[in-house]
Amino acid sequence: MTLTRRAGLGAAAALAVPRYIFAQTSSIRIGVLNDQSGPYRDDGGPTGVICTRQALQDFGVSGKGWNVEVLSADHQNKPDVGVSIAKQWLDRDGVDAIVDVPTSSVALAVNTVCRDKNKVYLNSGGGTSDLTGRQCSPNTIHWTYDTYMLGRSTGGATVKSGGDSWFFITADYVFGQTLQRDTAGIVTQAGGKVLGSVAYPFPETTDFSTHLIRAQASGAKVLGLCMAGADTENCIKQAHEFGLNNAMTIAALLIQVRGVRSLGLDTAQGLRWSESYYWDLNDRTRAWNERVRPKTPNGVWPNMTQAGDYGVTLHYLKAIADMGVAAAKADGRAVVDRMKAMPTDDDCFGPGKIRIDGRALHPVYLLEAKKPSESKQSWDVAKVVTTTSMDEAWRPLNEGGCPLVKS
């Protein structure tokens, strides 16, 4: 058979069309992009993927005639790697929404990609409040926590209890910098003062001894840890080795239940931190935890970020059901608008809402690590000290500088 030039061009064009074009119109693809191997692996990682899939099961997608696939990848806490994966997913692999994305530098980079390509971005793991501030996007929902919320809840409560002078140890990238900025602002507004700070290279640092010596020498009452994951755990352990916990209050501005359990209550007792989800809050959170934990690696119980992967994915599926699969696939911005228009409600976070800047609102809980004698089992590590309502816990809408907010 002779292949004409026109036929050859047609065949080449057909081969060049991404394979997802030929998929069913009812097919949705969700990509979970997080740290699968580094310091934030336990905060997101494989369990974040499992919690995303749990949302599909609880929503009952199989009974709706939808074909929903969940992909996952490791961004290695590198913005260039995260951007490369996001572009491949959106351009070649037909991914409709990207979920999780811890590490704020990666989160902001992927935020730009999703906006430019008009796809849905459902962030749970990234902390920077800039996602709903000056870099807000009409394609983005920021679900679980942010640096302003952490600073307001933990920082504000610490100042009120007498911790009015602070020294910060800060991861030297966007998350740590933003967390220090937001917390320092809240401390200052509450009448406290910042006596000093030191930044450390992320993610290369494991020895915090010289930074802890500087903190102790500052004379500050509070040591503010603007870091997360394994860094927070290592720094707290080393602070106890130095006896620093006897001289200063340690404010872990971002730690989650697995990290507190890893520290052990002998070390962690009395530590205060803030979360928007804890497994033992109420009957709904306990029931959800029971559904998910048998599926996780080594029986690890899901934390706040992983619960956020579940909650935001479930709300995304509700929006798709409301507007139709074809319409949802055609316009990511329209999906996010629909998500903002619908009230939120799930077993992890309870009833809530999403603002025009993409900030999801739900209550925030100031937690305190229990004494070993108070704990009933190894995951029973915290008690609620204070609950901040969803309308008070987050940065006021008119203070973020989001271009979507009309003055």
C-alpha positions as CSV (number, residue, x, y, z in Angstrom):
1,M,0.0,0.0,0.0
2,T,1.3,3.4,-0.9
3,L,1.2,5.9,1.9
4,T,0.4,9.4,0.6
5,R,1.7,12.6,2.2
6,R,-1.7,13.5,3.5
7,A,-2.3,10.0,5.0
8,G,1.2,10.1,6.5
9,L,0.5,13.5,8.1
10,G,-2.9,12.2,9.4
11,A,-1.3,9.2,10.9
12,A,1.4,11.3,12.6
13,A,-1.2,13.6,14.0
14,A,-3.2,10.7,15.4
15,L,-0.1,9.4,17.1
16,A,0.7,12.8,18.5
17,V,-2.7,13.1,20.2
18,P,-2.4,12.4,23.9
19,R,-3.9,9.0,24.7
20,Y,-6.4,10.5,27.2
21,I,-8.3,12.1,24.3
22,F,-9.5,8.6,23.4
23,A,-10.7,7.9,26.9
24,Q,-14.3,7.9,28.0
25,T,-15.7,11.4,28.6
26,S,-16.6,10.2,32.1
27,S,-13.0,9.5,33.0
28,I,-11.4,11.8,35.7
29,R,-7.7,11.7,36.6
30,I,-6.4,12.9,39.9
31,G,-2.7,13.3,40.6
32,V,-1.3,13.2,44.1
33,L,2.0,15.0,44.1
34,N,4.0,15.0,47.4
35,D,7.1,13.9,49.2
36,Q,7.4,10.1,48.9
37,S,11.0,9.7,50.2
38,G,12.2,12.8,52.1
39,P,11.5,14.7,55.4
40,Y,7.8,15.2,54.6
41,R,7.1,11.6,53.6
42,D,5.3,10.8,56.8
43,D,3.2,13.9,56.6
44,G,1.9,13.1,53.1
45,G,3.6,10.3,51.2
46,P,1.8,7.0,50.4
47,T,-0.8,7.6,53.1
48,G,-1.9,10.8,51.4
49,V,-2.5,8.8,48.3
50,I,-4.5,6.2,50.3
51,C,-6.7,9.0,51.8
52,T,-7.3,10.4,48.4
53,R,-8.6,7.1,47.2
54,Q,-10.7,6.8,50.3
55,A,-12.6,9.9,49.2
56,L,-13.5,8.0,45.9
57,Q,-14.7,5.0,47.9
58,D,-16.8,7.1,50.3
59,F,-18.3,9.1,47.5
60,G,-19.2,6.0,45.7
61,V,-17.8,6.8,42.3
62,S,-18.2,3.3,41.0
63,G,-21.9,3.5,41.4
64,K,-22.1,6.7,39.4
65,G,-20.6,5.3,36.2
66,W,-17.4,7.3,36.5
67,N,-13.9,6.1,35.8
68,V,-11.7,7.9,38.3
69,E,-8.0,7.2,38.4
70,V,-5.5,8.3,41.0
71,L,-1.8,8.8,40.0
72,S,1.0,9.7,42.4
73,A,4.5,11.0,42.2
74,D,7.4,12.2,44.3
75,H,8.4,15.8,43.8
76,Q,11.5,15.4,46.0
77,N,10.8,18.8,47.6
78,K,12.3,20.4,44.4
79,P,10.2,23.0,42.5
80,D,11.7,22.1,39.1
81,V,10.8,18.4,39.7
82,G,7.3,19.3,40.8
83,V,6.8,21.6,37.8
84,S,8.1,18.9,35.4
85,I,5.7,16.3,36.8
86,A,2.8,18.6,36.8
87,K,3.3,19.7,33.2
88,Q,3.6,16.0,32.1
89,W,0.5,15.1,34.0
90,L,-1.6,17.9,32.6
91,D,-0.2,18.0,29.0
92,R,0.3,14.3,28.3
93,D,-1.4,12.2,30.9
94,G,-4.8,13.9,31.0
95,V,-4.8,14.7,34.7
96,D,-7.7,17.0,35.7
97,A,-6.7,17.9,39.3
98,I,-3.5,17.9,41.3
99,V,-3.8,17.2,45.1
100,D,-1.6,17.7,48.2
101,V,1.8,19.3,47.2
102,P,3.7,20.0,50.4
103,T,6.8,22.2,50.5
104,S,5.7,25.7,49.8
105,S,8.3,26.5,47.1
106,V,6.9,23.5,45.1
107,A,3.3,24.4,46.0
108,L,3.7,27.9,44.6
109,A,5.4,26.7,41.4
110,V,2.6,24.1,40.8
111,N,0.0,26.8,41.6
112,T,1.3,28.8,38.5
113,V,1.2,25.7,36.3
114,C,-2.4,24.8,37.1
115,R,-3.5,28.4,36.7
116,D,-1.8,28.7,33.3
117,K,-3.3,25.4,32.1
118,N,-6.7,26.0,33.6
119,K,-6.7,22.8,35.8
120,V,-7.8,22.2,39.3
121,Y,-5.3,22.6,42.1
122,L,-6.3,21.1,45.5
123,N,-3.5,21.9,48.0
124,S,-3.4,20.2,51.4
125,G,0.3,20.0,52.2
126,G,1.7,23.4,51.3
127,G,1.8,25.8,54.2
128,T,2.4,29.2,52.8
129,S,-0.4,31.7,53.2
130,D,0.7,33.3,49.9
131,L,-1.4,30.7,48.2
132,T,-4.5,32.7,49.2
133,G,-2.6,36.0,49.3
134,R,-0.7,37.8,46.6
135,Q,-0.2,34.6,44.6
136,C,-3.8,33.4,44.9
137,S,-5.3,31.7,41.8
138,P,-8.9,31.2,40.6
139,N,-7.9,27.5,40.0
140,T,-6.7,26.8,43.6
141,I,-8.3,25.6,46.8
142,H,-6.1,25.7,49.9
143,W,-7.7,23.3,52.3
144,T,-6.0,22.1,55.5
145,Y,-3.8,24.7,57.1
146,D,-1.5,27.7,56.4
147,T,1.2,29.7,58.1
148,Y,-1.2,32.5,59.3
149,M,-3.5,29.9,61.0
150,L,-0.6,28.2,62.7
151,G,0.9,31.5,63.9
152,R,-2.4,32.8,65.1
153,S,-3.5,29.7,67.0
154,T,-0.2,28.5,68.5
155,G,1.6,31.9,68.6
156,G,-1.3,33.9,69.9
157,A,-2.1,31.4,72.7
158,T,1.6,31.3,73.7
159,V,1.8,35.1,74.1
160,K,-1.4,35.1,76.1
161,S,0.0,32.6,78.5
162,G,3.1,34.7,79.1
163,G,5.4,33.8,76.3
164,D,6.0,37.3,75.1
165,S,9.6,37.1,73.8
166,W,10.6,34.8,70.9
167,F,13.5,33.4,69.1
168,F,12.9,31.6,65.8
169,I,14.8,28.7,64.1
170,T,13.6,28.7,60.5
171,A,13.8,26.5,57.5
172,D,15.4,28.7,54.8
173,Y,12.7,28.4,52.1
174,V,9.3,29.8,51.4
175,F,7.4,27.8,54.1
176,G,9.7,28.6,56.9
177,Q,10.1,32.2,55.9
178,T,6.4,32.7,55.6
179,L,5.7,31.0,58.9
180,Q,8.2,33.2,60.7
181,R,6.7,36.3,59.0
182,D,3.1,35.5,59.9
183,T,3.9,34.3,63.5
184,A,6.2,37.2,64.2
185,G,3.4,39.6,63.1
186,I,0.9,38.0,65.3
187,V,3.3,37.9,68.3
188,T,4.0,41.6,67.8
189,Q,0.3,42.5,67.5
190,A,-0.3,40.7,70.8
191,G,2.3,42.8,72.5
192,G,5.2,40.4,72.3
193,K,8.6,40.9,70.7
194,V,11.1,38.9,68.6
195,L,14.6,38.9,70.0
196,G,16.3,37.0,67.1
197,S,16.2,34.3,64.6
198,V,18.4,32.0,62.6
199,A,17.7,30.3,59.2
200,Y,19.1,26.8,58.3
201,P,19.5,25.2,54.9
202,F,16.6,23.0,54.0
203,P,16.6,20.0,53.6
204,E,20.2,19.4,54.3
205,T,20.3,20.1,58.0
206,T,20.0,17.5,60.7
207,D,22.2,19.0,63.5
208,F,20.5,22.0,65.2
209,S,22.9,22.4,68.1
210,T,24.5,25.7,67.2
211,H,21.1,27.2,66.5
212,L,19.8,26.0,69.8
213,I,22.8,27.5,71.6
214,R,22.0,30.9,70.0
215,A,18.4,30.6,70.9
216,Q,19.2,30.0,74.6
217,A,21.7,32.9,74.6
218,S,19.0,35.2,73.3
219,G,17.2,35.2,76.6
220,A,13.8,34.7,74.9
221,K,11.1,32.9,76.7
222,V,9.8,31.0,73.6
223,L,11.6,29.0,70.9
224,G,9.5,29.1,67.8
225,L,10.2,26.3,65.3
226,C,9.4,27.4,61.8
227,M,9.9,24.0,60.2
228,A,8.0,20.7,59.7
229,G,8.3,17.0,59.5
230,A,11.5,15.2,60.5
231,D,13.2,18.6,61.1
232,T,10.7,19.5,63.8
233,E,11.2,16.2,65.5
234,N,15.0,16.3,65.4
235,C,15.1,19.9,66.7
236,I,12.8,19.1,69.6
237,K,14.8,16.0,70.5
238,Q,18.1,18.0,70.4
239,A,16.5,20.8,72.5
240,H,15.7,18.3,75.2
241,E,19.2,16.9,75.1
242,F,20.5,20.4,75.8
243,G,17.9,20.9,78.5
244,L,16.5,23.8,76.6
245,N,12.9,22.8,77.4
246,N,13.6,23.7,81.0
247,A,14.6,27.3,80.1
248,M,12.2,28.1,77.2
249,T,8.8,27.2,76.0
250,I,9.1,25.2,72.7
251,A,6.4,26.3,70.2
252,A,6.2,23.6,67.5
253,L,4.5,25.8,64.9
254,L,3.9,22.8,62.6
255,I,3.9,19.2,63.9
256,Q,1.3,16.5,63.4
257,V,0.1,13.6,65.5
258,R,2.6,11.0,64.0
259,G,5.5,13.3,64.9
260,V,4.3,13.7,68.5
261,R,3.9,10.0,68.8
262,S,7.4,9.5,67.3
263,L,8.9,11.9,69.9
264,G,7.2,9.9,72.7
265,L,5.2,11.6,75.5
266,D,8.1,11.6,77.9
267,T,9.7,14.1,75.5
268,A,6.6,15.7,74.0
269,Q,4.4,16.1,77.2
270,G,3.2,19.7,77.5
271,L,4.1,20.6,73.9
272,R,1.4,22.7,72.2
273,W,0.6,22.9,68.5
274,S,-2.3,23.5,66.2
275,E,-4.2,21.3,63.8
276,S,-7.5,21.4,61.9
277,Y,-8.0,17.7,62.2
278,Y,-7.2,15.2,65.0
279,W,-8.5,11.6,64.9
280,D,-10.1,11.8,68.4
281,L,-12.1,15.0,68.0
282,N,-15.6,13.4,67.7
283,D,-17.5,10.3,66.5
284,R,-17.1,11.3,62.8
285,T,-13.3,11.6,63.0
286,R,-13.0,8.4,65.0
287,A,-15.1,6.5,62.5
288,W,-13.2,7.8,59.5
289,N,-9.9,6.9,61.1
290,E,-11.2,3.4,61.6
291,R,-12.0,3.1,57.9
292,V,-8.6,4.3,56.7
293,R,-5.9,3.1,59.1
294,P,-6.1,-0.6,58.2
295,K,-5.1,0.4,54.6
296,T,-2.0,2.5,55.6
297,P,1.6,1.3,55.6
298,N,2.5,-0.3,58.9
299,G,-0.9,0.8,60.4
300,V,0.1,4.4,60.6
301,W,-2.9,6.6,61.5
302,P,-3.6,9.5,59.1
303,N,-2.7,13.0,60.1
304,M,-4.0,16.4,59.3
305,T,-2.5,16.8,55.9
306,Q,-3.6,13.3,54.8
307,A,-7.1,14.0,56.1
308,G,-7.0,17.1,54.0
309,D,-6.2,15.1,50.9
310,Y,-9.4,13.2,51.7
311,G,-11.6,16.2,52.5
312,V,-10.6,18.3,49.5
313,T,-10.9,15.4,47.1
314,L,-14.4,14.6,48.4
315,H,-15.5,18.1,47.9
316,Y,-14.1,18.1,44.4
317,L,-16.1,15.0,43.5
318,K,-19.2,16.7,44.9
319,A,-18.6,19.7,42.6
320,I,-18.2,17.3,39.6
321,A,-21.4,15.6,40.4
322,D,-23.2,18.9,40.6
323,M,-22.0,20.3,37.3
324,G,-21.4,17.1,35.3
325,V,-18.2,15.3,34.3
326,A,-17.9,16.8,30.8
327,A,-18.2,20.4,32.0
328,A,-15.8,19.8,34.9
329,K,-13.1,18.4,32.5
330,A,-13.6,21.3,30.2
331,D,-12.9,24.1,32.6
332,G,-10.9,23.8,35.9
333,R,-11.7,27.3,36.9
334,A,-15.4,26.6,36.7
335,V,-15.0,23.6,39.0
336,V,-13.2,25.7,41.6
337,D,-15.9,28.3,41.4
338,R,-18.5,25.6,42.0
339,M,-16.5,24.3,44.9
340,K,-16.5,27.8,46.4
341,A,-20.2,28.1,46.0
342,M,-21.0,24.8,47.8
343,P,-20.8,24.4,51.6
344,T,-18.2,21.9,52.7
345,D,-18.9,18.9,55.0
346,D,-16.9,15.7,55.6
347,D,-16.0,13.4,58.4
348,C,-12.6,14.9,59.0
349,F,-13.3,18.6,59.1
350,G,-17.1,18.9,59.6
351,P,-19.1,21.7,58.1
352,G,-17.3,24.6,56.5
353,K,-17.0,26.9,53.5
354,I,-14.5,28.2,50.9
355,R,-13.8,31.9,50.4
356,I,-13.3,33.7,47.2
357,D,-9.5,33.7,47.7
358,G,-9.6,29.8,47.8
359,R,-9.1,29.5,51.5
360,A,-11.2,26.6,53.0
361,L,-12.5,27.5,56.4
362,H,-13.0,25.1,59.3
363,P,-12.3,25.2,63.0
364,V,-8.8,25.0,64.4
365,Y,-7.7,23.2,67.5
366,L,-4.9,24.1,69.9
367,L,-3.6,20.7,71.1
368,E,-1.4,19.8,74.0
369,A,0.6,16.6,74.3
370,K,-0.6,14.4,77.1
371,K,1.4,13.1,80.0
372,P,2.3,9.4,79.6
373,S,-0.1,8.6,82.4
374,E,-3.0,10.2,80.6
375,S,-2.6,8.3,77.4
376,K,-4.7,5.2,76.8
377,Q,-2.8,3.9,73.8
378,S,0.1,4.9,71.6
379,W,-1.9,7.2,69.2
380,D,-3.7,8.9,72.1
381,V,-1.2,11.7,72.3
382,A,-3.2,15.0,72.5
383,K,-6.0,16.8,74.2
384,V,-7.8,19.9,72.9
385,V,-6.9,23.1,74.8
386,T,-8.8,25.6,72.8
387,T,-11.0,25.6,69.7
388,T,-10.9,28.6,67.3
389,S,-14.0,29.1,65.1
390,M,-13.6,29.0,61.4
391,D,-14.5,32.6,61.1
392,E,-11.7,33.6,63.5
393,A,-8.9,31.2,62.8
394,W,-7.8,32.4,59.4
395,R,-6.4,35.6,58.0
396,P,-9.1,38.2,57.4
397,L,-10.1,38.2,53.7
398,N,-9.1,41.8,53.1
399,E,-5.5,41.4,54.5
400,G,-4.1,38.9,52.2
401,G,-3.7,41.0,49.0
402,C,-5.4,38.4,46.8
403,P,-6.3,39.9,43.4
404,L,-9.6,38.0,43.4
405,V,-10.9,39.9,46.4
406,K,-12.6,43.1,45.4
407,S,-11.7,46.1,47.5
